[in-house]
Amino acid sequence: MKIISILLVLLFSVPALAKKPIRVVDIGVIGLASHDLFQWNAETRENDENGRFDLSTIFDYANGTRIYQGGNPKNSSNAAVYSITQNLVSFYVGKKTTLLMSREVSEAQAHTIARQQTLEFFIGMVKESYERFTNKRFPNYALALPVNDNEQAVMRALHDILPGEINVNRNLTQSKLQVTDFKLAMNQLSPTEMLQNVRFFDGAYDEEYLHVVIPGFPDPQIINLKEIDQTFIAEQTNYNLDNMLRELHVYGKFPFFGNLVEFTSFGYHLENLFAKGICNKYADGSANPWSTLSIACY
């Protein structure tokens, strides 16, 4: 009995092994990372993105004509992702302006260097958020393979963590911002708002995501994100969303030990995805000109 008591004390007194809380900023970073790796084309049933971190979702969308608007409109789909997107665009503009003021580089050179520096900054953010999401160190290897539907399926299952509401402070009062309200999507959150914790994995989508209103003419469209994810996973993979959510529910019940990658039957796809994302060459073998990472890519 004494030995059991000692073990229990050790188990619940080792904070370094506890899962770190996931924050709103992590929702924004991982959401933007997903957009940079995937762009699902429902008609061709293929990924239109290149599966590498290069911020093409911002800089290459519409031939680069929407950089200052954040690129792909998906990056303005909710306040957390929008806030990260705008922070990166501001970072890029600041770096580019400084380079141009030096009068030592051309416009094209300033763009290239500023984009490389912005990507480097973003990958640093991704590493931090990945480790809070998974409770596991970021991959120290890179894979040259293309991303696949299993990996996109895991990202969709992680919609479990999306908060339906975020606390915001405006005009000295606190209120709730409904994340799925398209009228509030382009709402830049403050650092304090971005650092607040969200509810940990519980195996359920927040209610707000079950009836998302999409603006349209003449009538708006109402979609159920869970049903959309469920259909994709059933049609494109051998996984089942309900089973994945059950695993996430169990994972969320254990505050100590374990990590998402090894605890779940599908988590290894997440590690593979990010190992592919940091590869400094594309799946066709061509170099990623925006990456400054020197890690070997196999």
Order of alpha helices (4+ residues) and beta strands (2+ residues): alpha-alpha-beta-beta-alpha-alpha-alpha-alpha-beta-beta-alpha-beta-beta-alpha-alpha-alpha-alpha
